[in-house]
Amino acid sequence: MTELNEWDSFYVIVASTAGALIGLQFVVMTLISEKPPEDAERASAAFATPTIVHFSASFLVSALMRAPWPAIVYLTVLFGVIGGVGIIYCAIVARRMKKQAAYRPGFEDWLFHVVLPMASYALLASAALEAAAHTQGALFAIAAAALLLLLIGIHNAWDAVAYHVLVNVPGSNAEARHKNRKNKERS
């Protein structure tokens, strides 16, 4: 499949970035684990785990694009499955975001944890369906999905670190404001 030869550098960059960020995310989680918020387990399932999943999906797509497939049909099936599973996972994340009590998600949280990831996985699945008829367009759609998942992961990782450093710090004014806001929401 000569169409894939032109994409080599792109997928090497995306895969190595995603792999490095997965490792960095583990380091960050270890550093911030000293002061977990209330309902940390549910909040982690809603906010931290999806970040690793999106980095991993980006990494997986990149790795699959570099494998020496004998025909594009194998890739289309795999990307269709990854896209479909990703859409289902985003629905699960949305449910988890609603159930957790550690943090009240705002518009940006819904956008970056549900809407954009779901769009990325839908783009991946639709590219799989169109690959045989429109190979060049499907290759760009797959690249866009992989890159968007990587950028979503970067945003969400940064957002989580900023929350833990600026809001969830013992004795900080931000922590007091956050607790006051939570208490007002409960009343």
Phi, psi and omega per residue, in radians:
M1 nan 1.602 -3.067
T2 -1.177 -0.379 3.137
E3 -1.028 -0.522 -3.074
L4 -1.378 -0.354 -3.091
N5 -1.014 -0.621 -3.108
E6 -1.240 -0.287 -3.059
W7 -1.667 0.018 -3.015
D8 -0.931 -0.950 -3.092
S9 -1.090 -0.708 -3.139
F10 -1.006 -0.889 -3.075
Y11 -1.272 -0.481 3.037
V12 -1.147 -0.749 3.135
I13 -1.144 -0.843 -3.111
V14 -1.099 -0.793 -3.110
A15 -1.132 -0.769 -3.121
S16 -1.192 -0.626 3.086
T17 -1.152 -0.827 -3.140
A18 -1.075 -0.754 3.129
G19 -1.087 -0.776 3.127
A20 -1.117 -0.703 -3.119
L21 -1.245 -0.527 3.035
I22 -1.068 -0.835 3.126
G23 -1.083 -0.746 3.140
L24 -1.121 -0.624 3.122
Q25 -1.096 -0.642 3.096
F26 -1.146 -0.671 3.111
V27 -1.129 -0.801 -3.133
V28 -1.075 -0.772 -3.139
M29 -1.085 -0.628 3.105
T30 -1.163 -0.720 -3.109
L31 -1.208 -0.610 -3.094
I32 -1.617 0.025 -3.090
S33 -1.286 -0.124 -3.123
E34 -1.186 -0.539 -3.126
K35 -2.299 1.310 3.126
P36 -1.241 2.546 3.098
P37 -1.280 2.972 3.035
E38 -1.035 2.578 3.092
D39 1.001 0.637 -3.058
A40 -1.051 -0.613 -3.103
E41 -1.124 -0.814 3.118
R42 -1.192 -0.685 3.127
A43 -1.131 -0.680 3.109
S44 -1.106 -0.739 3.126
A45 -1.138 -0.496 -3.127
A46 -1.533 -0.537 -3.004
F47 -2.097 -0.736 -3.059
A48 -1.452 -0.846 -3.106
T49 -1.044 -0.754 3.113
P50 -1.035 -0.559 3.117
T51 -1.087 -0.786 3.101
I52 -1.133 -0.691 3.125
V53 -1.080 -0.769 -3.116
H54 -1.201 -0.710 3.037
F55 -1.036 -0.774 -3.114
S56 -1.146 -0.688 3.098
A57 -1.119 -0.739 3.090
S58 -1.067 -0.763 3.103
F59 -1.094 -0.791 -3.120
L60 -1.097 -0.815 3.118
V61 -1.023 -0.774 -3.137
S62 -1.103 -0.755 3.132
A63 -1.137 -0.744 3.139
L64 -1.124 -0.598 3.131
M65 -1.186 -0.376 -3.116
R66 -1.692 -0.126 3.109
A67 -1.240 2.589 -3.102
P68 -1.432 1.264 -3.105
W69 -1.226 2.426 3.115
P70 -1.280 -0.434 3.134
A71 -2.667 2.706 -3.083
I72 -1.212 -0.342 -3.113
V73 -1.024 -0.611 3.127
Y74 -1.129 -0.752 3.110
L75 -1.139 -0.734 -3.101
T76 -1.088 -0.704 3.116
V77 -1.132 -0.828 -3.138
L78 -1.069 -0.785 -3.126
F79 -1.212 -0.562 3.031
G80 -1.101 -0.758 3.120
V81 -1.158 -0.818 3.138
I82 -1.050 -0.774 3.124
G83 -1.086 -0.789 3.135
G84 -1.120 -0.791 3.110
V85 -1.123 -0.666 3.115
G86 -1.094 -0.706 3.108
I87 -1.111 -0.781 3.095
I88 -1.081 -0.750 3.132
Y89 -1.071 -0.691 3.117
C90 -1.097 -0.639 3.072
A91 -1.136 -0.685 3.090
I92 -1.126 -0.724 3.115
V93 -1.078 -0.740 3.117
A94 -1.034 -0.758 3.111
R95 -1.116 -0.736 3.128
R96 -1.127 -0.655 3.120
M97 -1.102 -0.658 3.128
K98 -1.216 -0.622 -3.047
K99 -1.403 -0.522 -3.073
Q100 -1.265 2.659 -3.063
A101 -2.056 0.042 -3.075
A102 -1.309 -0.435 -3.013
Y103 -2.706 2.397 3.098
R104 -1.627 1.915 -3.089
P105 -1.182 2.471 3.072
G106 -1.822 -2.992 -3.112
F107 -0.990 -0.824 -3.111
E108 -1.076 -0.654 3.102
D109 -1.101 -0.816 3.121
W110 -1.108 -0.686 -3.137
L111 -1.096 -0.856 -3.030
F112 -1.527 -0.278 3.139
H113 -1.813 -0.305 -3.112
V114 -2.250 -1.033 -2.979
V115 -1.121 -0.971 -3.108
L116 -1.161 -0.732 3.060
P117 -1.062 -0.720 3.136
M118 -1.099 -0.690 3.090
A119 -1.106 -0.681 3.119
S120 -1.105 -0.820 3.141
Y121 -1.178 -0.636 3.075
A122 -1.139 -0.688 3.086
L123 -1.102 -0.725 3.108
L124 -1.101 -0.798 3.130
A125 -1.133 -0.736 -3.138
S126 -1.207 -0.603 3.073
A127 -1.104 -0.659 3.106
A128 -1.088 -0.685 3.139
L129 -1.217 -0.521 -3.076
E130 -1.687 -0.092 -2.993
A131 -1.047 -0.702 -3.100
A132 -1.168 -0.704 -3.098
A133 -1.467 -0.614 -3.064
H134 -2.320 1.214 -3.012
T135 -1.015 -0.841 -3.087
Q136 -1.082 -0.787 3.103
G137 -1.123 -0.681 3.117
A138 -1.127 -0.660 3.119
L139 -1.098 -0.690 3.095
F140 -1.204 -0.670 3.121
A141 -1.147 -0.716 3.110
I142 -1.115 -0.748 3.106
A143 -1.091 -0.747 3.133
A144 -1.100 -0.729 3.132
A145 -1.105 -0.795 -3.141
A146 -1.106 -0.755 -3.132
L147 -1.197 -0.705 3.123
L148 -1.113 -0.723 3.089
L149 -1.078 -0.678 3.101
L150 -1.129 -0.799 -3.136
L151 -1.170 -0.640 3.055
I152 -1.072 -0.789 3.119
G153 -1.066 -0.731 3.113
I154 -1.080 -0.827 3.128
H155 -1.035 -0.847 -3.069
N156 -1.174 -0.645 3.090
A157 -1.133 -0.780 3.119
W158 -1.100 -0.764 -3.133
D159 -1.063 -0.732 3.127
A160 -1.143 -0.765 3.131
V161 -1.125 -0.775 3.127
A162 -1.057 -0.717 3.111
Y163 -1.059 -0.843 -3.082
H164 -1.228 -0.555 -3.132
V165 -1.416 -0.712 -3.024
L166 -1.668 -0.467 -3.058
V167 -1.934 -0.744 -3.002
N168 -1.666 0.636 -3.140
V169 -1.796 2.275 -3.130
P170 -0.993 2.303 3.059
G171 1.387 0.017 -3.103
S172 -1.415 2.652 3.057
N173 -1.075 -0.609 3.140
A174 -1.113 -0.683 3.126
E175 -1.117 -0.746 3.129
A176 -1.109 -0.767 3.108
R177 -1.082 -0.720 -3.141
H178 -1.102 -0.774 3.130
K179 -1.144 -0.716 3.098
N180 -1.068 -0.754 3.139
R181 -1.110 -0.744 3.117
K182 -1.094 -0.725 -3.139
N183 -1.137 -0.685 3.115
K184 -1.144 -0.662 -3.139
E185 -1.185 -0.579 -3.138
R186 -1.281 -0.482 -3.082
S187 -1.358 nan nan
